[in-house]
Amino acid sequence: MATTQQAEETRSDARARRWTTKLAKEITAFARERGGSADGQIAYIGQRGVRLVLVGADGGWGDLVAPSREIAERAAEEAGVALHENLDGELAARIRTGPYEWERMAGIQLGGPRNG
């Protein structure tokens, strides 16, 4: 019984390490493309896990989904990304949106193009 439980924990740990490594690579690539650095904020999204919103040095933004807060935090740490408690204030002010985002936001609110 203990051996089966240990094997399951080992598989779970290996899975978490793979997720962490994959996310850290994606975060690093995002930061590199967006001026060399990024900051992030983690938000719980339910059973699916957490959403890691990234804001690059140039104001570009993106997000990734991780299965747990712990994995998102470890990946951000590996990638050298500072995490913020909230997506407001200075961090939110750095976000630069483009025509795509404005069209989507207005479209949804004003009866424009809907999600496809």
Buried (B, 14 or more C-beta within 10 A) or exposed (E): EEEEEEEEEEEEEEEBEEBBEBBBEBBBEBBEEBEEBBBBBBEEEEEEBBBBBBBBEBEBBBBBEBBBBEBBBBBBBBBEBEEBEEBEEEBBEBBEEEEEEEEBEEEEEEEEEEEE
